[in-house]
Amino acid sequence: MTIAFIGTGSMGGALLAGVLRSDTDPASIIATTRSRESARRLHDRLGVRTAALEDDADANRSAVTEADYVFLGVKPWLMADTLAEITDALRPGTILVSMAAGVSLAQLAEGSGGAPVIRVMPNTPSGIGHGVIALAATADVPEDAVTEVSELLAGAGDVVPMTEDELQTMIGLSGSGVAYFFLLAEELVAAGIAQGMSPDMARRIVVGTASGAGRLLEDTPDPRQLRTAVTSKGGTTHAAITSFAADDFTAIVERAARAASARAREMEAGD
């Protein structure tokens, strides 16, 4: 199996690292970058073959010629040009795997002349092997290929096959959702500082709390149960939860998740 990564930036590099954690031979992978320096750093860090557009304007076309899977990590606004550049260099049956938000399966298939296409939507923890990666495929992608891509990406996190519409919902829950946890941590740190705690101490306490809460959720994936277990009526946690409820926290979170998903759909529509 040969794999090409086209436009290997931060997220593409994170998924590439995940593929390598799944025991894929680095020699079977070629990755392209825009600059020579980026290509050098990527090779030094991960050991894969690299090529830079700065040195070879045809690097993308050359990379895909023998590839069974082509991972597309270019920016959404560059996708149409990239597909036009590489499509006639693809082998019959090569499967495209797009990481681009805002570019639908239909648009990818049309831009590639009808190639079988998989969309994946990772989140940033994929870079440390703890991501959630949504996966949606066109109907012409063989089931064994979906399985193989899922296995390739397993080193980056939990790969969840779904429909494309569910993928849009996932963006509001997980793709963007990582930032919601960071926002809560940021505001908790600020709350500690506002009450006289030093910034270093506040950050240490909040980061440790977030890390511990995540580990508890991994062991017991039932957030309601975990929350209830530490919320004694009349206690300190109950006072905080009651304050959240008074500000309609449930509606705030749902509106935020819907806003992110709606924006993803707008991007696909070209708005």
LODREN-21855 format. One line per 2 residues: their letters; for each residue x, y, z of C-alpha. Coordinates in Angstrom, 3 decimals. Each point is the difference from the previous one (the first is absolute). Last residue first. Example, Ala and Ser with C-alpha at 12.3 -4.5 7.8 and 13.67 -1.06 7.14 Angstrom:
2
sa = 13.670:-1.060:7.140 ~ -1.370:-3.440:0.660
//
This chain:
271
dg = -21.723:31.356:1.961 ~ 1.319:-2.642:-2.419
ae = -2.618:-2.630:0.793 ~ 2.682:-2.103:1.647
me = 0.935:2.981:2.178 ~ -3.649:0.484:0.978
ra = -0.185:-3.626:1.141 ~ 3.057:0.441:2.218
ra = -1.492:3.238:1.355 ~ -3.162:-1.857:0.966
sa = 2.043:-2.595:1.875 ~ 1.845:2.703:1.957
ar = -3.211:1.876:0.785 ~ -1.782:-3.202:1.041
aa = 2.740:-0.810:2.519 ~ -0.121:3.545:1.389
re = -3.791:0.029:0.232 ~ 0.021:-3.350:1.808
vi = 2.623:1.191:2.484 ~ -1.832:3.238:0.822
at = -3.335:-1.822:0.259 ~ 1.382:-2.406:2.608
fd = 1.731:2.822:1.899 ~ -3.263:1.860:0.529
da = 1.579:2.664:2.259 ~ -1.946:-1.340:2.983
af = 1.219:-3.490:-0.917 ~ 3.637:1.048:0.303
st = -0.696:1.543:3.426 ~ -1.735:-3.187:1.137
ia = 3.021:-1.993:-1.164 ~ 2.279:2.253:2.090
ah = -2.125:-0.303:3.144 ~ -0.338:-3.758:-0.511
tt = 3.784:-0.254:-0.192 ~ 0.346:1.747:3.371
gg = -2.581:-2.124:1.809 ~ -3.752:0.395:0.552
ks = -0.791:-3.175:-1.909 ~ 3.172:-1.982:-0.632
tv = 1.360:0.395:-3.529 ~ 3.118:-2.178:-0.305
at = -1.738:-3.229:-1.042 ~ -2.515:1.914:-2.118
rl = 2.764:1.322:-2.232 ~ 1.513:-3.446:-0.521
qr = -3.357:-1.557:-0.785 ~ -0.903:2.798:-2.415
pd = 3.385:-0.242:-1.723 ~ -0.383:-3.721:-0.771
pt = 3.170:-1.290:-1.658 ~ 1.372:-1.514:3.237
de = 3.716:-0.792:-0.377 ~ 0.570:2.496:-2.812
ll = -2.233:2.501:1.787 ~ 2.099:-0.338:3.155
rg = 3.142:0.657:-2.024 ~ -1.515:3.132:-1.479
ag = -1.017:1.267:3.435 ~ 3.563:-0.529:1.236
sa = 1.479:1.998:-2.876 ~ -2.500:2.817:0.461
tg = 0.674:0.144:3.756 ~ 3.761:0.023:-0.540
vv = -0.334:2.821:-2.528 ~ -2.229:1.962:2.395
ir = 2.302:-0.388:3.021 ~ 3.207:0.802:-1.845
ra = -1.573:2.929:-1.840 ~ -1.275:1.536:3.252
md = 3.370:-0.504:1.698 ~ 1.894:1.640:-2.835
ps = -2.466:2.894:-0.232 ~ 0.245:0.707:3.758
mg = -3.259:-0.327:1.939 ~ -1.734:3.169:1.175
qa = -3.652:-0.665:-0.795 ~ 0.239:1.515:-3.498
ig = 2.987:-2.289:-0.658 ~ -2.140:-3.064:0.751
aa = -2.798:1.233:-2.250 ~ 2.490:0.654:-2.813
vl = 1.287:-3.567:0.273 ~ -3.595:-1.224:-0.093
ee = -0.613:2.135:-3.088 ~ 2.935:-1.515:-1.880
al = -0.974:-3.533:1.029 ~ -3.538:0.570:-1.284
lf = 1.398:1.415:-3.240 ~ 2.364:-2.958:-0.389
fy = -2.932:-2.375:0.407 ~ -1.916:1.953:-2.643
av = 3.061:0.001:-2.264 ~ -0.035:-3.795:-0.192
gs = -3.573:0.259:-1.233 ~ 0.936:1.508:-3.363
gs = 0.706:-3.390:-1.546 ~ -1.813:-1.689:2.869
lg = -3.620:1.019:0.453 ~ -0.575:2.638:-2.681
im = 2.177:-1.848:-2.532 ~ -1.772:-3.246:0.893
tq = -3.282:1.479:-1.209 ~ 1.550:0.537:-3.425
le = 1.315:-3.558:0.055 ~ -3.505:-1.222:0.784
de = -1.120:1.507:-3.310 ~ 2.894:-1.739:-1.744
tm = -1.077:-3.334:1.425 ~ 2.097:-1.649:2.680
pv = 3.130:-2.075:0.635 ~ 1.674:0.895:3.341
vd = 3.804:-0.240:0.189 ~ 1.234:0.288:3.609
ga = 3.510:1.420:0.102 ~ 3.060:0.793:-2.108
ga = 1.359:-3.567:0.000 ~ -3.398:-1.170:-1.217
ll = 0.535:1.919:-3.246 ~ 1.367:-2.923:-1.989
es = -2.623:-2.325:1.469 ~ -2.823:2.309:-1.037
ve = 1.584:0.329:-3.466 ~ 0.098:-3.800:-0.284
tv = -3.591:-0.433:1.154 ~ -1.252:2.584:-2.484
ad = 2.062:-1.784:-2.680 ~ -1.531:-3.365:0.971
ep = -3.458:1.494:-0.411 ~ 0.768:1.052:-3.560
vd = -0.394:3.726:-0.717 ~ -2.706:0.380:-2.657
at = -2.643:1.241:2.448 ~ 2.017:3.089:0.906
aa = 1.631:-0.068:3.409 ~ -0.363:1.623:3.419
la = 2.551:-0.145:2.820 ~ 0.033:1.991:3.247
iv = 3.291:0.010:1.885 ~ 0.082:0.434:3.774
gh = 3.491:0.718:1.218 ~ 2.236:-1.517:2.651
gi = 3.116:-0.894:-2.001 ~ 1.911:3.176:0.847
gs = -0.758:1.829:-3.246 ~ -3.501:-1.456:-0.055
pt = -0.563:2.262:3.014 ~ -0.645:2.746:-2.613
np = -3.247:-1.368:-1.377 ~ -0.355:-2.231:-3.023
mv = -2.572:0.214:-2.811 ~ 0.442:-2.718:-2.593
ri = -1.644:0.021:-3.403 ~ 0.338:-3.069:-2.212
vp = -0.133:0.186:-3.789 ~ -0.277:-2.409:-2.920
ag = 1.138:1.852:-3.136 ~ -2.766:1.530:-2.120
gs = 1.962:2.505:-2.068 ~ 1.953:1.302:2.962
ge = -1.844:3.307:0.317 ~ -3.375:-1.715:-0.244
al = 0.872:-2.552:2.682 ~ 1.353:2.698:2.306
qa = -3.059:2.199:-0.512 ~ -2.339:-2.923:0.655
ls = 1.950:-1.010:3.110 ~ -0.335:3.538:1.289
vg = 2.700:2.660:0.410 ~ -0.589:2.234:3.039
aa = 2.614:-1.579:2.219 ~ 2.912:-1.607:-1.812
ms = 1.488:-3.278:1.273 ~ -0.576:-1.835:-3.282
vl = 0.806:-3.651:-0.645 ~ 0.182:-0.845:-3.708
it = -0.134:-3.636:-1.019 ~ 2.006:-1.279:-2.958
gp = -2.144:-2.403:-2.012 ~ 1.429:0.929:-3.401
rl = 3.440:1.588:0.552 ~ 0.078:3.737:0.597
ad = 2.068:2.269:-2.267 ~ -3.057:1.379:-1.840
ti = -1.423:1.229:3.291 ~ 3.124:1.703:1.386
ea = -0.162:3.638:-1.098 ~ -3.768:0.336:-0.298
lt = -0.305:-1.457:3.497 ~ 2.509:2.515:1.345
da = -1.768:2.908:-1.696 ~ -3.368:-1.001:1.479
ml = 1.496:-0.596:3.457 ~ 1.827:3.317:0.369
wp = -2.906:1.834:1.679 ~ -0.444:-2.911:2.421
kv = 3.648:0.121:1.124 ~ 2.096:-2.982:-1.078
gl = 0.176:-3.193:2.048 ~ -1.047:-2.503:-2.659
fv = 0.885:-3.581:0.903 ~ 0.553:-2.090:-3.137
yd = -0.478:-3.741:0.439 ~ 1.197:-2.737:-2.379
ae = 2.823:2.241:-1.172 ~ 2.112:-0.711:-3.090
tv = -0.430:3.308:-1.831 ~ -1.053:2.025:3.043
as = 3.433:1.337:0.959 ~ 1.014:0.954:-3.547
rn = -3.099:2.155:-0.433 ~ 0.575:1.753:3.325
ad = 3.710:0.589:-0.699 ~ -0.626:1.499:-3.447
ad = 1.241:3.494:0.950 ~ 3.211:-1.577:1.276
de = 2.385:1.782:2.378 ~ -2.429:2.469:1.623
la = -2.721:-2.603:-0.432 ~ 1.904:-2.020:2.587
at = 0.313:-3.780:0.083 ~ 0.121:-2.373:2.959
rv = 0.734:-3.657:0.692 ~ -0.959:-0.955:3.529
gl = 2.358:-0.045:2.992 ~ -2.404:1.705:2.409
rd = 1.895:2.919:1.531 ~ 2.933:0.332:-2.412
hl = -2.246:-0.491:-3.018 ~ -2.516:2.553:1.238
rr = 2.736:2.508:0.809 ~ 1.542:-0.364:-3.461
as = -3.353:0.357:-1.751 ~ -0.809:3.116:2.014
er = 3.407:1.484:-0.931 ~ -0.517:-0.705:-3.705
sr = -3.299:1.854:0.041 ~ -3.490:-0.836:-1.263
tt = -0.243:-3.477:1.455 ~ -0.410:-3.450:-1.500
ai = -0.076:-3.328:1.808 ~ 1.075:-3.403:-1.297
is = -0.879:-3.103:1.972 ~ 0.963:-3.647:-0.526
ap = 3.508:0.584:1.390 ~ -1.541:1.048:3.312
dt = -1.289:-3.578:0.421 ~ -3.421:0.118:1.656
ds = -0.001:-1.262:3.580 ~ -3.210:1.782:1.077
rl = 2.153:2.650:1.697 ~ 1.128:0.928:-3.529
vg = -3.588:0.750:-0.981 ~ -0.337:2.170:3.099
al = 3.099:1.990:-0.950 ~ -1.536:0.546:-3.422
la = -3.204:1.162:1.671 ~ 1.935:2.610:1.987
gg = 2.010:1.024:-3.059 ~ -3.196:0.554:-1.960
ms = -1.299:2.077:2.903 ~ 3.126:2.161:0.182
gt = 0.737:0.213:-3.726 ~ 0.533:-2.849:-2.444
gi = -1.373:1.320:-3.265 ~ -0.406:-3.301:-1.835
fa = 0.590:-3.142:2.050 ~ 0.621:-3.003:-2.260
it = -0.393:-3.611:1.104 ~ 1.370:-3.180:-1.570
m = -1.230:-3.462:0.944
//
